[in-house]
Amino acid sequence: MPTYAFRCADCGDTDAVFPMASVPAWLDCRACGGTARRIFSAPYLGAGSSTAMKLLDATKRTASEPAVVEALPSRRTSPGPVSHNPLHAELPRP
Ligand SMILES: [Zn+2]
């Protein structure tokens, strides 16, 4: 059964387990007996073990742990003229 979060205005957050079909919108606070309303939070997306989750984790990790480059990329050679139109050869070059 999933765990749902509830918040009491006086005591703070608490968790409770309910079947998905019968989760209440509020419950009695265990500490003070007041009303604790259900709150919605982000699901634990990073807790998965699928390939997509591994990709998301690796992408997020690049922000703090970038890949180390040990050599400069190989020098690109000029691909040659792109156009074979002789009029293009007369255009100014940078
Ligand atoms: Zn309370």
PDB file of the backbone (N, CA, C, O) and the ligand in Angstrom, with CONECT records:
HET     ZN  A 101       1
ATOM      1  N   MET A   1       0.843  -1.191   0.000  1.00  0.00           N
ATOM      2  CA  MET A   1       0.000   0.000   0.000  1.00  0.00           C
ATOM      3  C   MET A   1       0.879   1.241   0.000  1.00  0.00           C
ATOM      4  O   MET A   1       1.949   1.241   0.609  1.00  0.00           O
ATOM      5  N   PRO A   2       0.444   2.295  -0.672  1.00  0.00           N
ATOM      6  CA  PRO A   2       1.252   3.514  -0.731  1.00  0.00           C
ATOM      7  C   PRO A   2       1.176   4.317   0.565  1.00  0.00           C
ATOM      8  O   PRO A   2       0.237   4.204   1.353  1.00  0.00           O
ATOM      9  N   THR A   3       2.206   5.127   0.742  1.00  0.00           N
ATOM     10  CA  THR A   3       2.285   6.011   1.898  1.00  0.00           C
ATOM     11  C   THR A   3       1.825   7.401   1.485  1.00  0.00           C
ATOM     12  O   THR A   3       2.255   7.917   0.453  1.00  0.00           O
ATOM     13  N   TYR A   4       0.970   8.001   2.270  1.00  0.00           N
ATOM     14  CA  TYR A   4       0.448   9.340   1.989  1.00  0.00           C
ATOM     15  C   TYR A   4       0.907  10.288   3.089  1.00  0.00           C
ATOM     16  O   TYR A   4       1.066   9.892   4.244  1.00  0.00           O
ATOM     17  N   ALA A   5       1.116  11.535   2.715  1.00  0.00           N
ATOM     18  CA  ALA A   5       1.567  12.556   3.661  1.00  0.00           C
ATOM     19  C   ALA A   5       0.389  13.409   4.086  1.00  0.00           C
ATOM     20  O   ALA A   5      -0.476  13.761   3.285  1.00  0.00           O
ATOM     21  N   PHE A   6       0.382  13.730   5.365  1.00  0.00           N
ATOM     22  CA  PHE A   6      -0.652  14.591   5.940  1.00  0.00           C
ATOM     23  C   PHE A   6       0.046  15.663   6.763  1.00  0.00           C
ATOM     24  O   PHE A   6       1.122  15.437   7.318  1.00  0.00           O
ATOM     25  N   ARG A   7      -0.584  16.838   6.833  1.00  0.00           N
ATOM     26  CA  ARG A   7       0.019  17.957   7.557  1.00  0.00           C
ATOM     27  C   ARG A   7      -0.955  18.521   8.564  1.00  0.00           C
ATOM     28  O   ARG A   7      -2.073  18.915   8.233  1.00  0.00           O
ATOM     29  N   CYS A   8      -0.503  18.550   9.796  1.00  0.00           N
ATOM     30  CA  CYS A   8      -1.253  19.200  10.867  1.00  0.00           C
ATOM     31  C   CYS A   8      -0.727  20.625  10.980  1.00  0.00           C
ATOM     32  O   CYS A   8       0.482  20.844  10.912  1.00  0.00           O
ATOM     33  N   ALA A   9      -1.613  21.587  11.152  1.00  0.00           N
ATOM     34  CA  ALA A   9      -1.197  22.984  11.225  1.00  0.00           C
ATOM     35  C   ALA A   9      -0.345  23.240  12.464  1.00  0.00           C
ATOM     36  O   ALA A   9       0.482  24.151  12.462  1.00  0.00           O
ATOM     37  N   ASP A  10      -0.532  22.457  13.512  1.00  0.00           N
ATOM     38  CA  ASP A  10       0.212  22.674  14.753  1.00  0.00           C
ATOM     39  C   ASP A  10       1.443  21.775  14.873  1.00  0.00           C
ATOM     40  O   ASP A  10       2.469  22.196  15.407  1.00  0.00           O
ATOM     41  N   CYS A  11       1.345  20.545  14.381  1.00  0.00           N
ATOM     42  CA  CYS A  11       2.402  19.552  14.637  1.00  0.00           C
ATOM     43  C   CYS A  11       3.287  19.282  13.428  1.00  0.00           C
ATOM     44  O   CYS A  11       4.375  18.729  13.592  1.00  0.00           O
ATOM     45  N   GLY A  12       2.873  19.644  12.246  1.00  0.00           N
ATOM     46  CA  GLY A  12       3.704  19.396  11.072  1.00  0.00           C
ATOM     47  C   GLY A  12       3.245  18.194  10.281  1.00  0.00           C
ATOM     48  O   GLY A  12       2.079  17.805  10.332  1.00  0.00           O
ATOM     49  N   ASP A  13       4.197  17.598   9.535  1.00  0.00           N
ATOM     50  CA  ASP A  13       3.872  16.515   8.606  1.00  0.00           C
ATOM     51  C   ASP A  13       3.951  15.158   9.288  1.00  0.00           C
ATOM     52  O   ASP A  13       4.726  14.940  10.219  1.00  0.00           O
ATOM     53  N   THR A  14       3.116  14.254   8.785  1.00  0.00           N
ATOM     54  CA  THR A  14       3.143  12.866   9.221  1.00  0.00           C
ATOM     55  C   THR A  14       2.761  11.984   8.043  1.00  0.00           C
ATOM     56  O   THR A  14       2.092  12.443   7.117  1.00  0.00           O
ATOM     57  N   ASP A  15       3.165  10.765   8.068  1.00  0.00           N
ATOM     58  CA  ASP A  15       2.850   9.821   6.997  1.00  0.00           C
ATOM     59  C   ASP A  15       1.886   8.766   7.511  1.00  0.00           C
ATOM     60  O   ASP A  15       1.881   8.424   8.693  1.00  0.00           O
ATOM     61  N   ALA A  16       1.073   8.262   6.597  1.00  0.00           N
ATOM     62  CA  ALA A  16       0.140   7.191   6.923  1.00  0.00           C
ATOM     63  C   ALA A  16      -0.041   6.318   5.691  1.00  0.00           C
ATOM     64  O   ALA A  16       0.044   6.794   4.559  1.00  0.00           O
ATOM     65  N   VAL A  17      -0.288   5.059   5.923  1.00  0.00           N
ATOM     66  CA  VAL A  17      -0.454   4.092   4.843  1.00  0.00           C
ATOM     67  C   VAL A  17      -1.936   3.762   4.700  1.00  0.00           C
ATOM     68  O   VAL A  17      -2.609   3.407   5.668  1.00  0.00           O
ATOM     69  N   PHE A  18      -2.433   3.888   3.456  1.00  0.00           N
ATOM     70  CA  PHE A  18      -3.829   3.573   3.154  1.00  0.00           C
ATOM     71  C   PHE A  18      -3.893   2.856   1.815  1.00  0.00           C
ATOM     72  O   PHE A  18      -3.022   3.045   0.966  1.00  0.00           O
ATOM     73  N   PRO A  19      -4.909   2.040   1.624  1.00  0.00           N
ATOM     74  CA  PRO A  19      -5.151   1.515   0.278  1.00  0.00           C
ATOM     75  C   PRO A  19      -5.510   2.666  -0.658  1.00  0.00           C
ATOM     76  O   PRO A  19      -6.113   3.648  -0.226  1.00  0.00           O
ATOM     77  N   MET A  20      -5.146   2.554  -1.929  1.00  0.00           N
ATOM     78  CA  MET A  20      -5.380   3.651  -2.873  1.00  0.00           C
ATOM     79  C   MET A  20      -6.856   3.984  -3.015  1.00  0.00           C
ATOM     80  O   MET A  20      -7.203   5.134  -3.283  1.00  0.00           O
ATOM     81  N   ALA A  21      -7.722   3.013  -2.842  1.00  0.00           N
ATOM     82  CA  ALA A  21      -9.148   3.246  -3.027  1.00  0.00           C
ATOM     83  C   ALA A  21      -9.795   3.934  -1.841  1.00  0.00           C
ATOM     84  O   ALA A  21     -10.921   4.420  -1.954  1.00  0.00           O
ATOM     85  N   SER A  22      -9.110   3.988  -0.703  1.00  0.00           N
ATOM     86  CA  SER A  22      -9.783   4.526   0.473  1.00  0.00           C
ATOM     87  C   SER A  22      -8.934   5.535   1.224  1.00  0.00           C
ATOM     88  O   SER A  22      -9.053   5.638   2.445  1.00  0.00           O
ATOM     89  N   VAL A  23      -8.087   6.277   0.541  1.00  0.00           N
ATOM     90  CA  VAL A  23      -7.285   7.280   1.233  1.00  0.00           C
ATOM     91  C   VAL A  23      -8.166   8.481   1.571  1.00  0.00           C
ATOM     92  O   VAL A  23      -8.841   9.009   0.688  1.00  0.00           O
ATOM     93  N   PRO A  24      -8.175   8.919   2.816  1.00  0.00           N
ATOM     94  CA  PRO A  24      -9.023  10.050   3.195  1.00  0.00           C
ATOM     95  C   PRO A  24      -8.361  11.386   2.862  1.00  0.00           C
ATOM     96  O   PRO A  24      -7.146  11.450   2.673  1.00  0.00           O
ATOM     97  N   ALA A  25      -9.153  12.442   2.790  1.00  0.00           N
ATOM     98  CA  ALA A  25      -8.633  13.783   2.537  1.00  0.00           C
ATOM     99  C   ALA A  25      -8.021  14.371   3.799  1.00  0.00           C
ATOM    100  O   ALA A  25      -7.213  15.296   3.719  1.00  0.00           O
ATOM    101  N   TRP A  26      -8.385  13.862   4.932  1.00  0.00           N
ATOM    102  CA  TRP A  26      -7.825  14.328   6.210  1.00  0.00           C
ATOM    103  C   TRP A  26      -7.937  13.198   7.221  1.00  0.00           C
ATOM    104  O   TRP A  26      -8.699  12.250   7.033  1.00  0.00           O
ATOM    105  N   LEU A  27      -7.171  13.313   8.287  1.00  0.00           N
ATOM    106  CA  LEU A  27      -7.250  12.346   9.382  1.00  0.00           C
ATOM    107  C   LEU A  27      -6.957  13.063  10.694  1.00  0.00           C
ATOM    108  O   LEU A  27      -6.519  14.213  10.708  1.00  0.00           O
ATOM    109  N   ASP A  28      -7.204  12.374  11.773  1.00  0.00           N
ATOM    110  CA  ASP A  28      -6.936  12.959  13.088  1.00  0.00           C
ATOM    111  C   ASP A  28      -5.442  12.899  13.363  1.00  0.00           C
ATOM    112  O   ASP A  28      -4.812  11.855  13.195  1.00  0.00           O
ATOM    113  N   CYS A  29      -4.883  14.017  13.784  1.00  0.00           N
ATOM    114  CA  CYS A  29      -3.459  14.084  14.097  1.00  0.00           C
ATOM    115  C   CYS A  29      -3.176  13.161  15.283  1.00  0.00           C
ATOM    116  O   CYS A  29      -3.905  13.153  16.275  1.00  0.00           O
ATOM    117  N   ARG A  30      -2.086  12.376  15.152  1.00  0.00           N
ATOM    118  CA  ARG A  30      -1.753  11.439  16.229  1.00  0.00           C
ATOM    119  C   ARG A  30      -1.241  12.164  17.466  1.00  0.00           C
ATOM    120  O   ARG A  30      -1.371  11.659  18.581  1.00  0.00           O
ATOM    121  N   ALA A  31      -0.659  13.349  17.274  1.00  0.00           N
ATOM    122  CA  ALA A  31      -0.052  14.050  18.405  1.00  0.00           C
ATOM    123  C   ALA A  31      -1.060  14.890  19.179  1.00  0.00           C
ATOM    124  O   ALA A  31      -1.114  14.834  20.408  1.00  0.00           O
ATOM    125  N   CYS A  32      -1.862  15.672  18.449  1.00  0.00           N
ATOM    126  CA  CYS A  32      -2.742  16.605  19.155  1.00  0.00           C
ATOM    127  C   CYS A  32      -4.223  16.298  18.957  1.00  0.00           C
ATOM    128  O   CYS A  32      -5.068  16.888  19.630  1.00  0.00           O
ATOM    129  N   GLY A  33      -4.547  15.395  18.056  1.00  0.00           N
ATOM    130  CA  GLY A  33      -5.953  15.070  17.837  1.00  0.00           C
ATOM    131  C   GLY A  33      -6.661  16.029  16.903  1.00  0.00           C
ATOM    132  O   GLY A  33      -7.850  15.861  16.632  1.00  0.00           O
ATOM    133  N   GLY A  34      -5.954  17.031  16.407  1.00  0.00           N
ATOM    134  CA  GLY A  34      -6.549  17.986  15.473  1.00  0.00           C
ATOM    135  C   GLY A  34      -6.651  17.388  14.074  1.00  0.00           C
ATOM    136  O   GLY A  34      -6.442  16.192  13.874  1.00  0.00           O
ATOM    137  N   THR A  35      -6.974  18.239  13.124  1.00  0.00           N
ATOM    138  CA  THR A  35      -7.149  17.792  11.744  1.00  0.00           C
ATOM    139  C   THR A  35      -5.827  17.899  10.994  1.00  0.00           C
ATOM    140  O   THR A  35      -5.177  18.945  10.994  1.00  0.00           O
ATOM    141  N   ALA A  36      -5.441  16.794  10.354  1.00  0.00           N
ATOM    142  CA  ALA A  36      -4.261  16.783   9.483  1.00  0.00           C
ATOM    143  C   ALA A  36      -4.749  16.559   8.066  1.00  0.00           C
ATOM    144  O   ALA A  36      -5.304  15.508   7.746  1.00  0.00           O
ATOM    145  N   ARG A  37      -4.534  17.572   7.208  1.00  0.00           N
ATOM    146  CA  ARG A  37      -5.007  17.476   5.824  1.00  0.00           C
ATOM    147  C   ARG A  37      -3.971  16.758   4.965  1.00  0.00           C
ATOM    148  O   ARG A  37      -2.765  16.834   5.202  1.00  0.00           O
ATOM    149  N   ARG A  38      -4.490  16.062   3.963  1.00  0.00           N
ATOM    150  CA  ARG A  38      -3.599  15.357   3.039  1.00  0.00           C
ATOM    151  C   ARG A  38      -2.848  16.374   2.199  1.00  0.00           C
ATOM    152  O   ARG A  38      -3.443  17.348   1.737  1.00  0.00           O
ATOM    153  N   ILE A  39      -1.562  16.170   1.993  1.00  0.00           N
ATOM    154  CA  ILE A  39      -0.759  17.035   1.130  1.00  0.00           C
ATOM    155  C   ILE A  39      -0.213  16.189  -0.006  1.00  0.00           C
ATOM    156  O   ILE A  39      -0.063  14.973   0.110  1.00  0.00           O
ATOM    157  N   PHE A  40       0.080  16.866  -1.106  1.00  0.00           N
ATOM    158  CA  PHE A  40       0.593  16.176  -2.295  1.00  0.00           C
ATOM    159  C   PHE A  40       2.045  16.591  -2.493  1.00  0.00           C
ATOM    160  O   PHE A  40       2.376  17.775  -2.447  1.00  0.00           O
ATOM    161  N   SER A  41       2.889  15.619  -2.709  1.00  0.00           N
ATOM    162  CA  SER A  41       4.301  15.895  -2.915  1.00  0.00           C
ATOM    163  C   SER A  41       4.773  15.160  -4.161  1.00  0.00           C
ATOM    164  O   SER A  41       4.056  14.331  -4.722  1.00  0.00           O
ATOM    165  N   ALA A  42       5.980  15.474  -4.578  1.00  0.00           N
ATOM    166  CA  ALA A  42       6.539  14.833  -5.771  1.00  0.00           C
ATOM    167  C   ALA A  42       6.801  13.366  -5.479  1.00  0.00           C
ATOM    168  O   ALA A  42       7.245  13.028  -4.382  1.00  0.00           O
ATOM    169  N   PRO A  43       6.537  12.492  -6.434  1.00  0.00           N
ATOM    170  CA  PRO A  43       6.838  11.084  -6.223  1.00  0.00           C
ATOM    171  C   PRO A  43       8.342  10.856  -6.236  1.00  0.00           C
ATOM    172  O   PRO A  43       9.099  11.716  -6.686  1.00  0.00           O
ATOM    173  N   TYR A  44       8.772   9.715  -5.750  1.00  0.00           N
ATOM    174  CA  TYR A  44      10.186   9.385  -5.692  1.00  0.00           C
ATOM    175  C   TYR A  44      10.650   8.905  -7.065  1.00  0.00           C
ATOM    176  O   TYR A  44      10.821   7.707  -7.291  1.00  0.00           O
ATOM    177  N   LEU A  45      10.851   9.855  -7.975  1.00  0.00           N
ATOM    178  CA  LEU A  45      11.198   9.495  -9.343  1.00  0.00           C
ATOM    179  C   LEU A  45      12.596   8.894  -9.437  1.00  0.00           C
ATOM    180  O   LEU A  45      12.845   8.045 -10.293  1.00  0.00           O
ATOM    181  N   GLY A  46      13.497   9.316  -8.580  1.00  0.00           N
ATOM    182  CA  GLY A  46      14.864   8.833  -8.654  1.00  0.00           C
ATOM    183  C   GLY A  46      15.058   7.473  -8.023  1.00  0.00           C
ATOM    184  O   GLY A  46      16.159   6.924  -8.076  1.00  0.00           O
ATOM    185  N   ALA A  47      14.027   6.919  -7.431  1.00  0.00           N
ATOM    186  CA  ALA A  47      14.169   5.648  -6.731  1.00  0.00           C
ATOM    187  C   ALA A  47      14.041   4.460  -7.665  1.00  0.00           C
ATOM    188  O   ALA A  47      14.274   3.328  -7.241  1.00  0.00           O
ATOM    189  N   GLY A  48      13.684   4.674  -8.904  1.00  0.00           N
ATOM    190  CA  GLY A  48      13.483   3.568  -9.827  1.00  0.00           C
ATOM    191  C   GLY A  48      14.793   2.953 -10.267  1.00  0.00           C
ATOM    192  O   GLY A  48      15.858   3.530 -10.044  1.00  0.00           O
ATOM    193  N   SER A  49      14.727   1.801 -10.882  1.00  0.00           N
ATOM    194  CA  SER A  49      15.940   1.146 -11.345  1.00  0.00           C
ATOM    195  C   SER A  49      15.894   0.894 -12.849  1.00  0.00           C
ATOM    196  O   SER A  49      16.701   0.126 -13.372  1.00  0.00           O
ATOM    197  N   SER A  50      14.965   1.529 -13.540  1.00  0.00           N
ATOM    198  CA  SER A  50      14.853   1.295 -14.967  1.00  0.00           C
ATOM    199  C   SER A  50      15.947   2.050 -15.713  1.00  0.00           C
ATOM    200  O   SER A  50      16.658   2.868 -15.129  1.00  0.00           O
ATOM    201  N   THR A  51      16.073   1.777 -16.979  1.00  0.00           N
ATOM    202  CA  THR A  51      17.071   2.441 -17.805  1.00  0.00           C
ATOM    203  C   THR A  51      16.813   3.941 -17.877  1.00  0.00           C
ATOM    204  O   THR A  51      17.750   4.740 -17.854  1.00  0.00           O
ATOM    205  N   ALA A  52      15.548   4.317 -17.964  1.00  0.00           N
ATOM    206  CA  ALA A  52      15.221   5.738 -18.022  1.00  0.00           C
ATOM    207  C   ALA A  52      15.632   6.451 -16.735  1.00  0.00           C
ATOM    208  O   ALA A  52      16.137   7.573 -16.786  1.00  0.00           O
ATOM    209  N   MET A  53      15.425   5.824 -15.602  1.00  0.00           N
ATOM    210  CA  MET A  53      15.818   6.433 -14.329  1.00  0.00           C
ATOM    211  C   MET A  53      17.336   6.554 -14.236  1.00  0.00           C
ATOM    212  O   MET A  53      17.850   7.548 -13.722  1.00  0.00           O
ATOM    213  N   LYS A  54      18.064   5.534 -14.737  1.00  0.00           N
ATOM    214  CA  LYS A  54      19.518   5.615 -14.721  1.00  0.00           C
ATOM    215  C   LYS A  54      20.007   6.755 -15.601  1.00  0.00           C
ATOM    216  O   LYS A  54      20.968   7.444 -15.258  1.00  0.00           O
ATOM    217  N   LEU A  55      19.338   6.951 -16.744  1.00  0.00           N
ATOM    218  CA  LEU A  55      19.710   8.056 -17.629  1.00  0.00           C
ATOM    219  C   LEU A  55      19.448   9.397 -16.960  1.00  0.00           C
ATOM    220  O   LEU A  55      20.283  10.298 -17.041  1.00  0.00           O
ATOM    221  N   LEU A  56      18.305   9.545 -16.300  1.00  0.00           N
ATOM    222  CA  LEU A  56      17.996  10.793 -15.610  1.00  0.00           C
ATOM    223  C   LEU A  56      19.005  11.066 -14.508  1.00  0.00           C
ATOM    224  O   LEU A  56      19.455  12.200 -14.343  1.00  0.00           O
ATOM    225  N   ASP A  57      19.365  10.031 -13.751  1.00  0.00           N
ATOM    226  CA  ASP A  57      20.338  10.212 -12.682  1.00  0.00           C
ATOM    227  C   ASP A  57      21.701  10.589 -13.241  1.00  0.00           C
ATOM    228  O   ASP A  57      22.377  11.453 -12.683  1.00  0.00           O
ATOM    229  N   ALA A  58      22.120   9.952 -14.340  1.00  0.00           N
ATOM    230  CA  ALA A  58      23.417  10.266 -14.936  1.00  0.00           C
ATOM    231  C   ALA A  58      23.433  11.687 -15.489  1.00  0.00           C
ATOM    232  O   ALA A  58      24.443  12.383 -15.386  1.00  0.00           O
ATOM    233  N   THR A  59      22.323  12.119 -16.072  1.00  0.00           N
ATOM    234  CA  THR A  59      22.237  13.477 -16.601  1.00  0.00           C
ATOM    235  C   THR A  59      22.295  14.494 -15.473  1.00  0.00           C
ATOM    236  O   THR A  59      22.965  15.520 -15.588  1.00  0.00           O
ATOM    237  N   LYS A  60      21.601  14.211 -14.394  1.00  0.00           N
ATOM    238  CA  LYS A  60      21.624  15.125 -13.249  1.00  0.00           C
ATOM    239  C   LYS A  60      23.015  15.164 -12.619  1.00  0.00           C
ATOM    240  O   LYS A  60      23.455  16.212 -12.147  1.00  0.00           O
ATOM    241  N   ARG A  61      23.696  14.041 -12.612  1.00  0.00           N
ATOM    242  CA  ARG A  61      25.017  13.959 -11.991  1.00  0.00           C
ATOM    243  C   ARG A  61      26.057  14.775 -12.767  1.00  0.00           C
ATOM    244  O   ARG A  61      27.051  15.202 -12.180  1.00  0.00           O
ATOM    245  N   THR A  62      25.855  14.999 -14.063  1.00  0.00           N
ATOM    246  CA  THR A  62      26.825  15.765 -14.840  1.00  0.00           C
ATOM    247  C   THR A  62      26.902  17.216 -14.385  1.00  0.00           C
ATOM    248  O   THR A  62      27.892  17.890 -14.667  1.00  0.00           O
ATOM    249  N   ALA A  63      25.885  17.713 -13.690  1.00  0.00           N
ATOM    250  CA  ALA A  63      25.929  19.091 -13.200  1.00  0.00           C
ATOM    251  C   ALA A  63      26.967  19.249 -12.102  1.00  0.00           C
ATOM    252  O   ALA A  63      27.616  20.291 -12.009  1.00  0.00           O
ATOM    253  N   SER A  64      27.131  18.234 -11.276  1.00  0.00           N
ATOM    254  CA  SER A  64      28.077  18.335 -10.174  1.00  0.00           C
ATOM    255  C   SER A  64      29.347  17.529 -10.406  1.00  0.00           C
ATOM    256  O   SER A  64      30.378  17.808  -9.794  1.00  0.00           O
ATOM    257  N   GLU A  65      29.283  16.532 -11.285  1.00  0.00           N
ATOM    258  CA  GLU A  65      30.450  15.693 -11.553  1.00  0.00           C
ATOM    259  C   GLU A  65      30.654  15.575 -13.063  1.00  0.00           C
ATOM    260  O   GLU A  65      30.393  14.520 -13.641  1.00  0.00           O
ATOM    261  N   PRO A  66      31.119  16.648 -13.704  1.00  0.00           N
ATOM    262  CA  PRO A  66      31.267  16.577 -15.164  1.00  0.00           C
ATOM    263  C   PRO A  66      32.342  15.568 -15.563  1.00  0.00           C
ATOM    264  O   PRO A  66      33.274  15.294 -14.807  1.00  0.00           O
ATOM    265  N   ALA A  67      32.191  15.034 -16.749  1.00  0.00           N
ATOM    266  CA  ALA A  67      33.163  14.072 -17.265  1.00  0.00           C
ATOM    267  C   ALA A  67      34.498  14.782 -17.483  1.00  0.00           C
ATOM    268  O   ALA A  67      34.536  15.933 -17.918  1.00  0.00           O
ATOM    269  N   VAL A  68      35.585  14.087 -17.177  1.00  0.00           N
ATOM    270  CA  VAL A  68      36.923  14.659 -17.305  1.00  0.00           C
ATOM    271  C   VAL A  68      37.426  14.405 -18.721  1.00  0.00           C
ATOM    272  O   VAL A  68      37.385  13.279 -19.218  1.00  0.00           O
ATOM    273  N   VAL A  69      37.904  15.475 -19.363  1.00  0.00           N
ATOM    274  CA  VAL A  69      38.474  15.358 -20.702  1.00  0.00           C
ATOM    275  C   VAL A  69      39.983  15.324 -20.561  1.00  0.00           C
ATOM    276  O   VAL A  69      40.566  16.229 -19.964  1.00  0.00           O
ATOM    277  N   GLU A  70      40.629  14.292 -21.100  1.00  0.00           N
ATOM    278  CA  GLU A  70      42.077  14.140 -20.946  1.00  0.00           C
ATOM    279  C   GLU A  70      42.850  14.584 -22.176  1.00  0.00           C
ATOM    280  O   GLU A  70      44.074  14.705 -22.123  1.00  0.00           O
ATOM    281  N   ALA A  71      42.158  14.829 -23.285  1.00  0.00           N
ATOM    282  CA  ALA A  71      42.846  15.271 -24.492  1.00  0.00           C
ATOM    283  C   ALA A  71      41.907  16.161 -25.299  1.00  0.00           C
ATOM    284  O   ALA A  71      40.683  16.078 -25.195  1.00  0.00           O
ATOM    285  N   LEU A  72      42.528  17.011 -26.102  1.00  0.00           N
ATOM    286  CA  LEU A  72      41.722  17.855 -26.971  1.00  0.00           C
ATOM    287  C   LEU A  72      41.089  17.002 -28.065  1.00  0.00           C
ATOM    288  O   LEU A  72      41.648  15.976 -28.450  1.00  0.00           O
ATOM    289  N   PRO A  73      39.951  17.411 -28.558  1.00  0.00           N
ATOM    290  CA  PRO A  73      39.364  16.647 -29.661  1.00  0.00           C
ATOM    291  C   PRO A  73      40.249  16.735 -30.885  1.00  0.00           C
ATOM    292  O   PRO A  73      40.973  17.712 -31.072  1.00  0.00           O
ATOM    293  N   SER A  74      40.187  15.714 -31.714  1.00  0.00           N
ATOM    294  CA  SER A  74      41.028  15.715 -32.914  1.00  0.00           C
ATOM    295  C   SER A  74      40.625  16.870 -33.821  1.00  0.00           C
ATOM    296  O   SER A  74      39.462  17.267 -33.886  1.00  0.00           O
ATOM    297  N   ARG A  75      41.615  17.385 -34.507  1.00  0.00           N
ATOM    298  CA  ARG A  75      41.397  18.558 -35.355  1.00  0.00           C
ATOM    299  C   ARG A  75      40.593  18.141 -36.583  1.00  0.00           C
ATOM    300  O   ARG A  75      40.912  17.175 -37.275  1.00  0.00           O
ATOM    301  N   ARG A  76      39.549  18.906 -36.816  1.00  0.00           N
ATOM    302  CA  ARG A  76      38.701  18.593 -37.968  1.00  0.00           C
ATOM    303  C   ARG A  76      39.355  19.131 -39.228  1.00  0.00           C
ATOM    304  O   ARG A  76      39.915  20.227 -39.242  1.00  0.00           O
ATOM    305  N   THR A  77      39.276  18.355 -40.261  1.00  0.00           N
ATOM    306  CA  THR A  77      39.772  18.831 -41.551  1.00  0.00           C
ATOM    307  C   THR A  77      38.624  19.502 -42.282  1.00  0.00           C
ATOM    308  O   THR A  77      37.453  19.201 -42.053  1.00  0.00           O
ATOM    309  N   SER A  78      38.982  20.401 -43.150  1.00  0.00           N
ATOM    310  CA  SER A  78      37.963  21.109 -43.908  1.00  0.00           C
ATOM    311  C   SER A  78      37.245  20.147 -44.846  1.00  0.00           C
ATOM    312  O   SER A  78      37.894  19.373 -45.550  1.00  0.00           O
ATOM    313  N   PRO A  79      35.942  20.183 -44.865  1.00  0.00           N
ATOM    314  CA  PRO A  79      35.210  19.252 -45.737  1.00  0.00           C
ATOM    315  C   PRO A  79      35.288  19.640 -47.210  1.00  0.00           C
ATOM    316  O   PRO A  79      34.799  18.899 -48.063  1.00  0.00           O
ATOM    317  N   GLY A  80      35.891  20.786 -47.527  1.00  0.00           N
ATOM    318  CA  GLY A  80      35.956  21.202 -48.920  1.00  0.00           C
ATOM    319  C   GLY A  80      34.758  22.067 -49.267  1.00  0.00           C
ATOM    320  O   GLY A  80      33.917  22.351 -48.415  1.00  0.00           O
ATOM    321  N   PRO A  81      34.688  22.475 -50.501  1.00  0.00           N
ATOM    322  CA  PRO A  81      33.585  23.355 -50.877  1.00  0.00           C
ATOM    323  C   PRO A  81      32.238  22.634 -50.766  1.00  0.00           C
ATOM    324  O   PRO A  81      32.091  21.470 -51.139  1.00  0.00           O
ATOM    325  N   VAL A  82      31.277  23.372 -50.243  1.00  0.00           N
ATOM    326  CA  VAL A  82      29.942  22.816 -50.083  1.00  0.00           C
ATOM    327  C   VAL A  82      29.165  22.938 -51.382  1.00  0.00           C
ATOM    328  O   VAL A  82      28.410  22.046 -51.767  1.00  0.00           O
ATOM    329  N   SER A  83      29.371  24.064 -52.041  1.00  0.00           N
ATOM    330  CA  SER A  83      28.644  24.299 -53.284  1.00  0.00           C
ATOM    331  C   SER A  83      29.606  24.175 -54.467  1.00  0.00           C
ATOM    332  O   SER A  83      30.777  24.540 -54.366  1.00  0.00           O
ATOM    333  N   HIS A  84      29.119  23.677 -55.543  1.00  0.00           N
ATOM    334  CA  HIS A  84      29.930  23.571 -56.758  1.00  0.00           C
ATOM    335  C   HIS A  84      29.561  24.659 -57.768  1.00  0.00           C
ATOM    336  O   HIS A  84      30.041  24.655 -58.902  1.00  0.00           O
ATOM    337  N   ASN A  85      28.708  25.584 -57.344  1.00  0.00           N
ATOM    338  CA  ASN A  85      28.333  26.701 -58.209  1.00  0.00           C
ATOM    339  C   ASN A  85      29.503  27.677 -58.263  1.00  0.00           C
ATOM    340  O   ASN A  85      29.917  28.158 -57.209  1.00  0.00           O
ATOM    341  N   PRO A  86      30.063  27.998 -59.439  1.00  0.00           N
ATOM    342  CA  PRO A  86      31.221  28.912 -59.509  1.00  0.00           C
ATOM    343  C   PRO A  86      30.902  30.319 -59.028  1.00  0.00           C
ATOM    344  O   PRO A  86      31.814  31.043 -58.630  1.00  0.00           O
ATOM    345  N   LEU A  87      29.650  30.728 -59.050  1.00  0.00           N
ATOM    346  CA  LEU A  87      29.297  32.058 -58.547  1.00  0.00           C
ATOM    347  C   LEU A  87      29.485  32.141 -57.029  1.00  0.00           C
ATOM    348  O   LEU A  87      29.794  33.207 -56.498  1.00  0.00           O
ATOM    349  N   HIS A  88      29.303  31.042 -56.351  1.00  0.00           N
ATOM    350  CA  HIS A  88      29.484  31.044 -54.888  1.00  0.00           C
ATOM    351  C   HIS A  88      30.949  31.233 -54.523  1.00  0.00           C
ATOM    352  O   HIS A  88      31.246  31.771 -53.457  1.00  0.00           O
ATOM    353  N   ALA A  89      31.866  30.808 -55.373  1.00  0.00           N
ATOM    354  CA  ALA A  89      33.288  30.968 -55.084  1.00  0.00           C
ATOM    355  C   ALA A  89      33.693  32.439 -55.078  1.00  0.00           C
ATOM    356  O   ALA A  89      34.726  32.783 -54.504  1.00  0.00           O
ATOM    357  N   GLU A  90      32.909  33.310 -55.699  1.00  0.00           N
ATOM    358  CA  GLU A  90      33.245  34.738 -55.757  1.00  0.00           C
ATOM    359  C   GLU A  90      32.693  35.502 -54.562  1.00  0.00           C
ATOM    360  O   GLU A  90      32.985  36.688 -54.412  1.00  0.00           O
ATOM    361  N   LEU A  91      31.909  34.861 -53.712  1.00  0.00           N
ATOM    362  CA  LEU A  91      31.365  35.537 -52.532  1.00  0.00           C
ATOM    363  C   LEU A  91      32.492  35.815 -51.539  1.00  0.00           C
ATOM    364  O   LEU A  91      33.439  35.034 -51.442  1.00  0.00           O
ATOM    365  N   PRO A  92      32.395  36.918 -50.806  1.00  0.00           N
ATOM    366  CA  PRO A  92      33.443  37.236 -49.813  1.00  0.00           C
ATOM    367  C   PRO A  92      33.512  36.167 -48.730  1.00  0.00           C
ATOM    368  O   PRO A  92      32.494  35.609 -48.321  1.00  0.00           O
ATOM    369  N   ARG A  93      34.740  35.891 -48.271  1.00  0.00           N
ATOM    370  CA  ARG A  93      34.986  34.893 -47.231  1.00  0.00           C
ATOM    371  C   ARG A  93      35.344  35.599 -45.927  1.00  0.00           C
ATOM    372  O   ARG A  93      35.908  36.693 -45.950  1.00  0.00           O
ATOM    373  N   PRO A  94      35.037  35.011 -44.841  1.00  0.00           N
ATOM    374  CA  PRO A  94      35.390  35.647 -43.554  1.00  0.00           C
ATOM    375  C   PRO A  94      36.880  35.602 -43.305  1.00  0.00           C
ATOM    376  O   PRO A  94      37.349  36.089 -42.276  1.00  0.00           O
TER     377      PRO A  94
HETATM  378 ZN    ZN A 101      -1.330  17.952  15.415  1.00  0.00          ZN2+
END
